[in-house]
Amino acid sequence: MYPAELVKPMREELTSIGFKELTSSEDVSNALSEPGTTLVVVNSICGCAAANARPGVNYSLQNKKTPDHLVTVFAGVDNEATKSARDLMVPFPPSSPSIALFKDGTLVHMIERHHIEGRPAELIAENLKSAFDDHC
């Protein structure tokens, strides 16, 4: 587990733009039982989360259509919540960072770590905007 003071700024990068932190299985279950669309970001301490994933998510929200709900779990910190969220992302293998869009509790779009690494934030944002246009 990472120290709270180390991950605090990484958490705030998402919570400051409207994401709700999920820290338990119950939080995940409740969030994904909400009607509408829910964007789930599996946050991470790694460099590709800092340079690509979190900025890409932020840019993606500058779109006409956006998800109804924004939530995040932090891999290596919120272990119970992260496992619960990943269990709902099957058949995709666990990866962090990763970004999933759910509609009425069903997974409709997934961006895995290998789609994040080495790709600019703008490309990730465009991918998400397209998914928002299709599903939100």
N, CA, C and O atoms as a GROMACS GRO file, in nm:
protein
  544
    1MET      N    1   0.083  -0.118   0.000
    1MET     CA    2   0.000   0.000   0.000
    1MET      C    3   0.088   0.125   0.000
    1MET      O    4   0.191   0.130   0.067
    2TYR      N    5   0.045   0.223  -0.075
    2TYR     CA    6   0.120   0.348  -0.083
    2TYR      C    7   0.077   0.442   0.030
    2TYR      O    8  -0.039   0.441   0.070
    3PRO      N    9   0.170   0.523   0.080
    3PRO     CA   10   0.133   0.619   0.185
    3PRO      C   11   0.032   0.722   0.134
    3PRO      O   12   0.039   0.766   0.020
    4ALA      N   13  -0.063   0.757   0.222
    4ALA     CA   14  -0.171   0.849   0.185
    4ALA      C   15  -0.118   0.982   0.133
    4ALA      O   16  -0.173   1.038   0.038
    5GLU      N   17  -0.012   1.034   0.194
    5GLU     CA   18   0.041   1.163   0.152
    5GLU      C   19   0.103   1.157   0.012
    5GLU      O   20   0.109   1.258  -0.058
    6LEU      N   21   0.148   1.040  -0.029
    6LEU     CA   22   0.206   1.023  -0.162
    6LEU      C   23   0.097   1.024  -0.271
    6LEU      O   24   0.116   1.084  -0.377
    7VAL      N   25  -0.014   0.960  -0.245
    7VAL     CA   26  -0.119   0.949  -0.346
    7VAL      C   27  -0.221   1.064  -0.343
    7VAL      O   28  -0.301   1.079  -0.435
    8LYS      N   29  -0.217   1.143  -0.237
    8LYS     CA   30  -0.315   1.252  -0.223
    8LYS      C   31  -0.323   1.341  -0.347
    8LYS      O   32  -0.433   1.364  -0.397
    9PRO      N   33  -0.211   1.392  -0.400
    9PRO     CA   34  -0.223   1.478  -0.519
    9PRO      C   35  -0.275   1.403  -0.642
    9PRO      O   36  -0.341   1.463  -0.727
   10MET      N   37  -0.247   1.274  -0.651
   10MET     CA   38  -0.294   1.194  -0.764
   10MET      C   39  -0.445   1.170  -0.753
   10MET      O   40  -0.515   1.167  -0.854
   11ARG      N   41  -0.494   1.152  -0.632
   11ARG     CA   42  -0.638   1.140  -0.609
   11ARG      C   43  -0.707   1.271  -0.645
   11ARG      O   44  -0.809   1.273  -0.714
   12GLU      N   45  -0.648   1.381  -0.596
   12GLU     CA   46  -0.709   1.512  -0.615
   12GLU      C   47  -0.713   1.555  -0.761
   12GLU      O   48  -0.796   1.638  -0.800
   13GLU      N   49  -0.625   1.500  -0.842
   13GLU     CA   50  -0.629   1.532  -0.984
   13GLU      C   51  -0.763   1.492  -1.045
   13GLU      O   52  -0.811   1.555  -1.140
   14LEU      N   53  -0.824   1.387  -0.991
   14LEU     CA   54  -0.955   1.343  -1.039
   14LEU      C   55  -1.069   1.400  -0.954
   14LEU      O   56  -1.171   1.444  -1.009
   15THR      N   57  -1.054   1.399  -0.822
   15THR     CA   58  -1.164   1.449  -0.738
   15THR      C   59  -1.188   1.598  -0.760
   15THR      O   60  -1.300   1.646  -0.745
   16SER      N   61  -1.084   1.670  -0.796
   16SER     CA   62  -1.100   1.815  -0.818
   16SER      C   63  -1.182   1.846  -0.944
   16SER      O   64  -1.228   1.958  -0.962
   17ILE      N   65  -1.198   1.746  -1.032
   17ILE     CA   66  -1.279   1.766  -1.153
   17ILE      C   67  -1.412   1.690  -1.145
   17ILE      O   68  -1.479   1.670  -1.246
   18GLY      N   69  -1.448   1.647  -1.024
   18GLY     CA   70  -1.581   1.589  -1.005
   18GLY      C   71  -1.590   1.440  -0.982
   18GLY      O   72  -1.701   1.387  -0.970
   19PHE      N   73  -1.477   1.370  -0.977
   19PHE     CA   74  -1.482   1.226  -0.952
   19PHE      C   75  -1.505   1.197  -0.806
   19PHE      O   76  -1.454   1.266  -0.718
   20LYS      N   77  -1.584   1.093  -0.781
   20LYS     CA   78  -1.609   1.045  -0.645
   20LYS      C   79  -1.518   0.926  -0.621
   20LYS      O   80  -1.510   0.834  -0.702
   21GLU      N   81  -1.450   0.928  -0.507
   21GLU     CA   82  -1.363   0.815  -0.472
   21GLU      C   83  -1.446   0.700  -0.416
   21GLU      O   84  -1.534   0.720  -0.332
   22LEU      N   85  -1.415   0.581  -0.463
   22LEU     CA   86  -1.479   0.460  -0.412
   22LEU      C   87  -1.372   0.383  -0.335
   22LEU      O   88  -1.264   0.357  -0.389
   23THR      N   89  -1.402   0.346  -0.212
   23THR     CA   90  -1.299   0.281  -0.130
   23THR      C   91  -1.339   0.143  -0.081
   23THR      O   92  -1.261   0.076  -0.013
   24SER      N   93  -1.460   0.099  -0.113
   24SER     CA   94  -1.505  -0.033  -0.069
   24SER      C   95  -1.584  -0.102  -0.180
   24SER      O   96  -1.626  -0.040  -0.278
   25SER      N   97  -1.605  -0.231  -0.162
   25SER     CA   98  -1.688  -0.307  -0.257
   25SER      C   99  -1.828  -0.251  -0.261
   25SER      O  100  -1.890  -0.241  -0.367
   26GLU      N  101  -1.879  -0.214  -0.146
   26GLU     CA  102  -2.014  -0.159  -0.138
   26GLU      C  103  -2.023  -0.027  -0.217
   26GLU      O  104  -2.122  -0.002  -0.285
   27ASP      N  105  -1.920   0.056  -0.206
   27ASP     CA  106  -1.918   0.181  -0.285
   27ASP      C  107  -1.927   0.152  -0.434
   27ASP      O  108  -2.003   0.217  -0.506
   28VAL      N  109  -1.850   0.053  -0.479
   28VAL     CA  110  -1.850   0.017  -0.621
   28VAL      C  111  -1.986  -0.035  -0.663
   28VAL      O  112  -2.040   0.006  -0.766
   29SER      N  113  -2.041  -0.125  -0.585
   29SER     CA  114  -2.172  -0.182  -0.615
   29SER      C  115  -2.279  -0.073  -0.622
   29SER      O  116  -2.361  -0.072  -0.714
   30ASN      N  117  -2.277   0.017  -0.527
   30ASN     CA  118  -2.376   0.126  -0.525
   30ASN      C  119  -2.358   0.218  -0.645
   30ASN      O  120  -2.456   0.258  -0.709
   31ALA      N  121  -2.234   0.253  -0.677
   31ALA     CA  122  -2.207   0.344  -0.788
   31ALA      C  123  -2.252   0.285  -0.921
   31ALA      O  124  -2.308   0.355  -1.005
   32LEU      N  125  -2.226   0.157  -0.940
   32LEU     CA  126  -2.258   0.096  -1.069
   32LEU      C  127  -2.402   0.045  -1.078
   32LEU      O  128  -2.444  -0.008  -1.181
   33SER      N  129  -2.477   0.062  -0.970
   33SER     CA  130  -2.619   0.030  -0.977
   33SER      C  131  -2.701   0.155  -1.010
   33SER      O  132  -2.822   0.148  -1.030
   34GLU      N  133  -2.634   0.269  -1.016
   34GLU     CA  134  -2.701   0.395  -1.054
   34GLU      C  135  -2.741   0.387  -1.201
   34GLU      O  136  -2.664   0.337  -1.283
   35PRO      N  137  -2.859   0.435  -1.236
   35PRO     CA  138  -2.896   0.438  -1.378
   35PRO      C  139  -2.812   0.540  -1.454
   35PRO      O  140  -2.764   0.638  -1.397
   36GLY      N  141  -2.797   0.515  -1.582
   36GLY     CA  142  -2.721   0.605  -1.667
   36GLY      C  143  -2.579   0.556  -1.690
   36GLY      O  144  -2.549   0.438  -1.673
   37THR      N  145  -2.494   0.648  -1.729
   37THR     CA  146  -2.356   0.613  -1.762
   37THR      C  147  -2.262   0.651  -1.648
   37THR      O  148  -2.277   0.754  -1.583
   38THR      N  149  -2.164   0.563  -1.627
   38THR     CA  150  -2.065   0.583  -1.520
   38THR      C  151  -1.926   0.558  -1.575
   38THR      O  152  -1.898   0.451  -1.630
   39LEU      N  153  -1.840   0.657  -1.560
   39LEU     CA  154  -1.700   0.643  -1.599
   39LEU      C  155  -1.622   0.603  -1.475
   39LEU      O  156  -1.626   0.672  -1.373
   40VAL      N  157  -1.550   0.491  -1.486
   40VAL     CA  158  -1.468   0.440  -1.376
   40VAL      C  159  -1.322   0.449  -1.416
   40VAL      O  160  -1.280   0.389  -1.516
   41VAL      N  161  -1.244   0.524  -1.339
   41VAL     CA  162  -1.100   0.533  -1.363
   41VAL      C  163  -1.030   0.453  -1.254
   41VAL      O  164  -1.045   0.481  -1.135
   42VAL      N  165  -0.952   0.352  -1.296
   42VAL     CA  166  -0.865   0.282  -1.204
   42VAL      C  167  -0.736   0.363  -1.203
   42VAL      O  168  -0.652   0.350  -1.292
   43ASN      N  169  -0.722   0.444  -1.101
   43ASN     CA  170  -0.608   0.535  -1.089
   43ASN      C  171  -0.485   0.457  -1.045
   43ASN      O  172  -0.494   0.348  -0.989
   44SER      N  173  -0.370   0.516  -1.072
   44SER     CA  174  -0.244   0.448  -1.043
   44SER      C  175  -0.136   0.550  -1.014
   44SER      O  176  -0.146   0.668  -1.051
   45ILE      N  177  -0.032   0.504  -0.948
   45ILE     CA  178   0.081   0.588  -0.915
   45ILE      C  179   0.182   0.597  -1.030
   45ILE      O  180   0.274   0.678  -1.025
   46CYS      N  181   0.165   0.516  -1.132
   46CYS     CA  182   0.264   0.507  -1.240
   46CYS      C  183   0.268   0.632  -1.327
   46CYS      O  184   0.177   0.714  -1.325
   47GLY      N  185   0.374   0.644  -1.401
   47GLY     CA  186   0.395   0.760  -1.488
   47GLY      C  187   0.293   0.774  -1.597
   47GLY      O  188   0.257   0.886  -1.633
   48CYS      N  189   0.244   0.663  -1.652
   48CYS     CA  190   0.147   0.675  -1.761
   48CYS      C  191   0.012   0.722  -1.709
   48CYS      O  192  -0.067   0.777  -1.786
   49ALA      N  193  -0.016   0.702  -1.582
   49ALA     CA  194  -0.138   0.759  -1.524
   49ALA      C  195  -0.124   0.910  -1.514
   49ALA      O  196  -0.218   0.984  -1.543
   50ALA      N  197  -0.006   0.956  -1.473
   50ALA     CA  198   0.018   1.099  -1.456
   50ALA      C  199   0.026   1.173  -1.589
   50ALA      O  200  -0.031   1.281  -1.603
   51ALA      N  201   0.094   1.116  -1.684
   51ALA     CA  202   0.118   1.186  -1.811
   51ALA      C  203   0.008   1.165  -1.913
   51ALA      O  204  -0.014   1.251  -1.999
   52ASN      N  205  -0.062   1.053  -1.906
   52ASN     CA  206  -0.155   1.018  -2.012
   52ASN      C  207  -0.299   1.000  -1.964
   52ASN      O  208  -0.391   1.064  -2.015
   53ALA      N  209  -0.319   0.912  -1.866
   53ALA     CA  210  -0.455   0.874  -1.826
   53ALA      C  211  -0.532   0.989  -1.761
   53ALA      O  212  -0.638   1.028  -1.810
   54ARG      N  213  -0.480   1.042  -1.651
   54ARG     CA  214  -0.556   1.147  -1.582
   54ARG      C  215  -0.576   1.271  -1.669
   54ARG      O  216  -0.688   1.323  -1.675
   55PRO      N  217  -0.472   1.321  -1.738
   55PRO     CA  218  -0.497   1.435  -1.828
   55PRO      C  219  -0.594   1.400  -1.941
   55PRO      O  220  -0.677   1.482  -1.979
   56GLY      N  221  -0.584   1.279  -1.995
   56GLY     CA  222  -0.676   1.238  -2.102
   56GLY      C  223  -0.820   1.236  -2.055
   56GLY      O  224  -0.909   1.280  -2.127
   57VAL      N  225  -0.843   1.186  -1.935
   57VAL     CA  226  -0.977   1.184  -1.878
   57VAL      C  227  -1.027   1.327  -1.861
   57VAL      O  228  -1.141   1.359  -1.896
   58ASN      N  229  -0.942   1.413  -1.808
   58ASN     CA  230  -0.979   1.554  -1.788
   58ASN      C  231  -1.018   1.618  -1.921
   58ASN      O  232  -1.123   1.682  -1.930
   59TYR      N  233  -0.936   1.602  -2.023
   59TYR     CA  234  -0.966   1.660  -2.155
   59TYR      C  235  -1.096   1.604  -2.212
   59TYR      O  236  -1.172   1.676  -2.278
   60SER      N  237  -1.122   1.475  -2.187
   60SER     CA  238  -1.240   1.411  -2.245
   60SER      C  239  -1.370   1.472  -2.193
   60SER      O  240  -1.473   1.466  -2.259
   61LEU      N  241  -1.364   1.529  -2.075
   61LEU     CA  242  -1.485   1.586  -2.016
   61LEU      C  243  -1.521   1.722  -2.075
   61LEU      O  244  -1.623   1.781  -2.039
   62GLN      N  245  -1.437   1.770  -2.166
   62GLN     CA  246  -1.467   1.893  -2.241
   62GLN      C  247  -1.541   1.852  -2.369
   62GLN      O  248  -1.497   1.885  -2.479
   63ASN      N  249  -1.649   1.784  -2.353
   63ASN     CA  250  -1.727   1.728  -2.463
   63ASN      C  251  -1.874   1.761  -2.438
   63ASN      O  252  -1.916   1.779  -2.324
   64LYS      N  253  -1.952   1.769  -2.545
   64LYS     CA  254  -2.095   1.796  -2.528
   64LYS      C  255  -2.162   1.687  -2.445
   64LYS      O  256  -2.241   1.716  -2.356
   65LYS      N  257  -2.130   1.562  -2.476
   65LYS     CA  258  -2.186   1.450  -2.402
   65LYS      C  259  -2.080   1.398  -2.306
   65LYS      O  260  -1.965   1.376  -2.344
   66THR      N  261  -2.120   1.379  -2.181
   66THR     CA  262  -2.030   1.324  -2.079
   66THR      C  263  -2.109   1.225  -1.993
   66THR      O  264  -2.232   1.228  -1.991
   67PRO      N  265  -2.039   1.138  -1.921
   67PRO     CA  266  -2.108   1.041  -1.836
   67PRO      C  267  -2.188   1.110  -1.725
   67PRO      O  268  -2.156   1.221  -1.682
   68ASP      N  269  -2.291   1.042  -1.680
   68ASP     CA  270  -2.373   1.092  -1.571
   68ASP      C  271  -2.298   1.089  -1.438
   68ASP      O  272  -2.318   1.175  -1.352
   69HIS      N  273  -2.211   0.989  -1.423
   69HIS     CA  274  -2.141   0.969  -1.296
   69HIS      C  275  -1.992   0.948  -1.324
   69HIS      O  276  -1.954   0.881  -1.420
   70LEU      N  277  -1.908   1.006  -1.237
   70LEU     CA  278  -1.763   0.993  -1.248
   70LEU      C  279  -1.711   0.935  -1.117
   70LEU      O  280  -1.729   0.995  -1.010
   71VAL      N  281  -1.646   0.819  -1.125
   71VAL     CA  282  -1.595   0.754  -1.004
   71VAL      C  283  -1.454   0.703  -1.029
   71VAL      O  284  -1.412   0.682  -1.142
   72THR      N  285  -1.382   0.683  -0.919
   72THR     CA  286  -1.246   0.634  -0.929
   72THR      C  287  -1.211   0.543  -0.813
   72THR      O  288  -1.259   0.561  -0.701
   73VAL      N  289  -1.127   0.446  -0.842
   73VAL     CA  290  -1.065   0.361  -0.740
   73VAL      C  291  -0.914   0.375  -0.760
   73VAL      O  292  -0.869   0.405  -0.870
   74PHE      N  293  -0.837   0.354  -0.654
   74PHE     CA  294  -0.692   0.371  -0.664
   74PHE      C  295  -0.625   0.237  -0.642
   74PHE      O  296  -0.628   0.181  -0.533
   75ALA      N  297  -0.564   0.185  -0.750
   75ALA     CA  298  -0.493   0.056  -0.742
   75ALA      C  299  -0.376   0.068  -0.645
   75ALA      O  300  -0.303   0.167  -0.645
   76GLY      N  301  -0.360  -0.034  -0.562
   76GLY     CA  302  -0.252  -0.035  -0.465
   76GLY      C  303  -0.284   0.042  -0.339
   76GLY      O  304  -0.202   0.049  -0.247
   77VAL      N  305  -0.404   0.100  -0.333
   77VAL     CA  306  -0.447   0.175  -0.215
   77VAL      C  307  -0.584   0.125  -0.171
   77VAL      O  308  -0.600   0.073  -0.061
   78ASP      N  309  -0.683   0.141  -0.258
   78ASP     CA  310  -0.819   0.098  -0.229
   78ASP      C  311  -0.838  -0.043  -0.286
   78ASP      O  312  -0.910  -0.063  -0.384
   79ASN      N  313  -0.773  -0.140  -0.223
   79ASN     CA  314  -0.766  -0.274  -0.279
   79ASN      C  315  -0.902  -0.340  -0.296
   79ASN      O  316  -0.929  -0.402  -0.399
   80GLU      N  317  -0.988  -0.328  -0.196
   80GLU     CA  318  -1.121  -0.391  -0.203
   80GLU      C  319  -1.203  -0.331  -0.316
   80GLU      O  320  -1.264  -0.403  -0.395
   81ALA      N  321  -1.205  -0.199  -0.324
   81ALA     CA  322  -1.281  -0.131  -0.430
   81ALA      C  323  -1.222  -0.161  -0.567
   81ALA      O  324  -1.296  -0.183  -0.663
   82THR      N  325  -1.091  -0.162  -0.576
   82THR     CA  326  -1.026  -0.188  -0.705
   82THR      C  327  -1.060  -0.328  -0.754
   82THR      O  328  -1.090  -0.348  -0.871
   83LYS      N  329  -1.054  -0.426  -0.664
   83LYS     CA  330  -1.088  -0.563  -0.703
   83LYS      C  331  -1.233  -0.572  -0.749
   83LYS      O  332  -1.262  -0.637  -0.849
   84SER      N  333  -1.322  -0.509  -0.677
   84SER     CA  334  -1.464  -0.512  -0.714
   84SER      C  335  -1.488  -0.447  -0.850
   84SER      O  336  -1.563  -0.500  -0.932
   85ALA      N  337  -1.423  -0.334  -0.874
   85ALA     CA  338  -1.438  -0.267  -1.004
   85ALA      C  339  -1.382  -0.355  -1.116
   85ALA      O  340  -1.445  -0.370  -1.220
   86ARG      N  341  -1.264  -0.411  -1.093
   86ARG     CA  342  -1.203  -0.496  -1.196
   86ARG      C  343  -1.286  -0.620  -1.225
   86ARG      O  344  -1.292  -0.666  -1.339
   87ASP      N  345  -1.351  -0.673  -1.122
   87ASP     CA  346  -1.437  -0.791  -1.143
   87ASP      C  347  -1.550  -0.759  -1.241
   87ASP      O  348  -1.599  -0.849  -1.310
   88LEU      N  349  -1.591  -0.634  -1.248
   88LEU     CA  350  -1.698  -0.593  -1.339
   88LEU      C  351  -1.646  -0.560  -1.478
   88LEU      O  352  -1.724  -0.533  -1.570
   89MET      N  353  -1.514  -0.561  -1.494
   89MET     CA  354  -1.451  -0.528  -1.622
   89MET      C  355  -1.410  -0.652  -1.702
   89MET      O  356  -1.344  -0.641  -1.805
   90VAL      N  357  -1.448  -0.770  -1.653
   90VAL     CA  358  -1.422  -0.895  -1.724
   90VAL      C  359  -1.490  -0.887  -1.860
   90VAL      O  360  -1.604  -0.841  -1.866
   91PRO      N  361  -1.429  -0.929  -1.967
   91PRO     CA  362  -1.318  -1.021  -1.981
   91PRO      C  363  -1.181  -0.954  -1.986
   91PRO      O  364  -1.081  -1.021  -2.012
   92PHE      N  365  -1.173  -0.824  -1.961
   92PHE     CA  366  -1.045  -0.756  -1.967
   92PHE      C  367  -0.963  -0.789  -1.842
   92PHE      O  368  -1.016  -0.789  -1.731
   93PRO      N  369  -0.834  -0.818  -1.861
   93PRO     CA  370  -0.750  -0.850  -1.745
   93PRO      C  371  -0.726  -0.725  -1.662
   93PRO      O  372  -0.731  -0.613  -1.714
   94PRO      N  373  -0.699  -0.743  -1.533
   94PRO     CA  374  -0.672  -0.628  -1.447
   94PRO      C  375  -0.553  -0.548  -1.498
   94PRO      O  376  -0.449  -0.604  -1.532
   95SER      N  377  -0.570  -0.417  -1.503
   95SER     CA  378  -0.458  -0.330  -1.538
   95SER      C  379  -0.482  -0.194  -1.475
   95SER      O  380  -0.595  -0.151  -1.453
   96SER      N  381  -0.373  -0.128  -1.447
   96SER     CA  382  -0.384   0.007  -1.395
   96SER      C  383  -0.269   0.090  -1.452
   96SER      O  384  -0.154   0.047  -1.453
   97PRO      N  385  -0.303   0.208  -1.497
   97PRO     CA  386  -0.436   0.264  -1.497
   97PRO      C  387  -0.524   0.197  -1.604
   97PRO      O  388  -0.474   0.132  -1.696
   98SER      N  389  -0.651   0.216  -1.589
   98SER     CA  390  -0.747   0.175  -1.692
   98SER      C  391  -0.871   0.262  -1.675
   98SER      O  392  -0.892   0.324  -1.571
   99ILE      N  393  -0.952   0.264  -1.781
   99ILE     CA  394  -1.069   0.351  -1.782
   99ILE      C  395  -1.184   0.271  -1.843
   99ILE      O  396  -1.172   0.215  -1.952
  100ALA      N  397  -1.296   0.267  -1.771
  100ALA     CA  398  -1.411   0.189  -1.818
  100ALA      C  399  -1.536   0.276  -1.817
  100ALA      O  400  -1.557   0.356  -1.726
  101LEU      N  401  -1.617   0.259  -1.919
  101LEU     CA  402  -1.747   0.327  -1.925
  101LEU      C  403  -1.855   0.220  -1.913
  101LEU      O  404  -1.857   0.122  -1.987
  102PHE      N  405  -1.945   0.242  -1.818
  102PHE     CA  406  -2.058   0.153  -1.795
  102PHE      C  407  -2.187   0.227  -1.829
  102PHE      O  408  -2.199   0.348  -1.804
  103LYS      N  409  -2.282   0.155  -1.884
  103LYS     CA  410  -2.415   0.210  -1.908
  103LYS      C  411  -2.515   0.120  -1.838
  103LYS      O  412  -2.526   0.002  -1.869
  104ASP      N  413  -2.587   0.177  -1.744
  104ASP     CA  414  -2.683   0.101  -1.664
  104ASP      C  415  -2.619  -0.026  -1.607
  104ASP      O  416  -2.680  -0.133  -1.606
  105GLY      N  417  -2.495  -0.013  -1.560
  105GLY     CA  418  -2.424  -0.123  -1.496
  105GLY      C  419  -2.354  -0.220  -1.588
  105GLY      O  420  -2.290  -0.314  -1.541
  106THR      N  421  -2.366  -0.200  -1.719
  106THR     CA  422  -2.303  -0.290  -1.817
  106THR      C  423  -2.183  -0.221  -1.880
  106THR      O  424  -2.192  -0.106  -1.923
  107LEU      N  425  -2.072  -0.291  -1.885
  107LEU     CA  426  -1.951  -0.237  -1.946
  107LEU      C  427  -1.972  -0.217  -2.096
  107LEU      O  428  -2.008  -0.311  -2.167
  108VAL      N  429  -1.950  -0.093  -2.144
  108VAL     CA  430  -1.970  -0.065  -2.286
  108VAL      C  431  -1.844  -0.016  -2.356
  108VAL      O  432  -1.838  -0.013  -2.479
  109HIS      N  433  -1.741   0.023  -2.280
  109HIS     CA  434  -1.616   0.071  -2.341
  109HIS      C  435  -1.504   0.055  -2.240
  109HIS      O  436  -1.522   0.080  -2.121
  110MET      N  437  -1.387   0.013  -2.289
  110MET     CA  438  -1.274  -0.013  -2.200
  110MET      C  439  -1.145   0.037  -2.263
  110MET      O  440  -1.120   0.014  -2.382
  111ILE      N  441  -1.065   0.104  -2.183
  111ILE     CA  442  -0.930   0.143  -2.223
  111ILE      C  443  -0.835   0.080  -2.122
  111ILE      O  444  -0.834   0.116  -2.004
  112GLU      N  445  -0.755  -0.014  -2.171
  112GLU     CA  446  -0.660  -0.083  -2.085
  112GLU      C  447  -0.527  -0.009  -2.081
  112GLU      O  448  -0.502   0.082  -2.160
  113ARG      N  449  -0.444  -0.050  -1.988
  113ARG     CA  450  -0.313   0.014  -1.971
  113ARG      C  451  -0.234   0.016  -2.102
  113ARG      O  452  -0.172   0.118  -2.134
  114HIS      N  453  -0.236  -0.092  -2.178
  114HIS     CA  454  -0.157  -0.095  -2.301
  114HIS      C  455  -0.211   0.001  -2.406
  114HIS      O  456  -0.143   0.030  -2.504
  115HIS      N  457  -0.333   0.051  -2.386
  115HIS     CA  458  -0.387   0.156  -2.474
  115HIS      C  459  -0.351   0.296  -2.422
  115HIS      O  460  -0.371   0.396  -2.492
  116ILE      N  461  -0.298   0.303  -2.301
  116ILE     CA  462  -0.263   0.430  -2.237
  116ILE      C  463  -0.113   0.457  -2.249
  116ILE      O  464  -0.072   0.569  -2.280
  117GLU      N  465  -0.033   0.355  -2.223
  117GLU     CA  466   0.112   0.371  -2.226
  117GLU      C  467   0.159   0.422  -2.362
  117GLU      O  468   0.123   0.366  -2.466
  118GLY      N  469   0.239   0.527  -2.361
  118GLY     CA  470   0.299   0.577  -2.484
  118GLY      C  471   0.205   0.652  -2.576
  118GLY      O  472   0.244   0.692  -2.686
  119ARG      N  473   0.082   0.672  -2.532
  119ARG     CA  474  -0.013   0.747  -2.615
  119ARG      C  475  -0.039   0.882  -2.549
  119ARG      O  476  -0.052   0.890  -2.426
  120PRO      N  477  -0.047   0.986  -2.629
  120PRO     CA  478  -0.070   1.118  -2.569
  120PRO      C  479  -0.209   1.130  -2.508
  120PRO      O  480  -0.304   1.062  -2.550
  121ALA      N  481  -0.219   1.216  -2.409
  121ALA     CA  482  -0.346   1.238  -2.340
  121ALA      C  483  -0.456   1.278  -2.437
  121ALA      O  484  -0.572   1.239  -2.420
  122GLU      N  485  -0.421   1.354  -2.538
  122GLU     CA  486  -0.521   1.398  -2.635
  122GLU      C  487  -0.583   1.281  -2.711
  122GLU      O  488  -0.702   1.284  -2.742
  123LEU      N  489  -0.504   1.180  -2.741
  123LEU     CA  490  -0.555   1.062  -2.811
  123LEU      C  491  -0.649   0.983  -2.720
  123LEU      O  492  -0.752   0.933  -2.765
  124ILE      N  493  -0.613   0.971  -2.594
  124ILE     CA  494  -0.699   0.903  -2.498
  124ILE      C  495  -0.831   0.980  -2.484
  124ILE      O  496  -0.939   0.921  -2.478
  125ALA      N  497  -0.820   1.113  -2.479
  125ALA     CA  498  -0.941   1.196  -2.470
  125ALA      C  499  -1.032   1.176  -2.590
  125ALA      O  500  -1.154   1.167  -2.575
  126GLU      N  501  -0.974   1.170  -2.709
  126GLU     CA  502  -1.055   1.150  -2.830
  126GLU      C  503  -1.125   1.015  -2.828
  126GLU      O  504  -1.240   1.004  -2.868
  127ASN      N  505  -1.055   0.913  -2.780
  127ASN     CA  506  -1.114   0.780  -2.767
  127ASN      C  507  -1.235   0.787  -2.674
  127ASN      O  508  -1.342   0.734  -2.705
  128LEU      N  509  -1.217   0.852  -2.559
  128LEU     CA  510  -1.327   0.862  -2.463
  128LEU      C  511  -1.441   0.947  -2.516
  128LEU      O  512  -1.558   0.913  -2.496
  129LYS      N  513  -1.410   1.057  -2.582
  129LYS     CA  514  -1.516   1.143  -2.637
  129LYS      C  515  -1.603   1.065  -2.736
  129LYS      O  516  -1.725   1.080  -2.737
  130SER      N  517  -1.539   0.983  -2.817
  130SER     CA  518  -1.613   0.900  -2.911
  130SER      C  519  -1.707   0.804  -2.836
  130SER      O  520  -1.822   0.786  -2.875
  131ALA      N  521  -1.656   0.744  -2.729
  131ALA     CA  522  -1.739   0.654  -2.649
  131ALA      C  523  -1.854   0.730  -2.582
  131ALA      O  524  -1.966   0.680  -2.573
  132PHE      N  525  -1.826   0.852  -2.536
  132PHE     CA  526  -1.932   0.934  -2.474
  132PHE      C  527  -2.038   0.967  -2.578
  132PHE      O  528  -2.158   0.960  -2.550
  133ASP      N  529  -1.995   1.002  -2.698
  133ASP     CA  530  -2.091   1.035  -2.804
  133ASP      C  531  -2.179   0.915  -2.837
  133ASP      O  532  -2.297   0.932  -2.868
  134ASP      N  533  -2.123   0.796  -2.831
  134ASP     CA  534  -2.198   0.674  -2.864
  134ASP      C  535  -2.292   0.630  -2.752
  134ASP      O  536  -2.400   0.577  -2.778
  135HIS      N  537  -2.251   0.650  -2.626
  135HIS     CA  538  -2.322   0.586  -2.514
  135HIS      C  539  -2.389   0.681  -2.414
  135HIS      O  540  -2.475   0.639  -2.337
  136CYS      N  541  -2.349   0.808  -2.415
  136CYS     CA  542  -2.403   0.901  -2.314
  136CYS      C  543  -2.518   0.984  -2.366
  136CYS      O  544  -2.574   1.066  -2.293
   0.00000   0.00000   0.00000
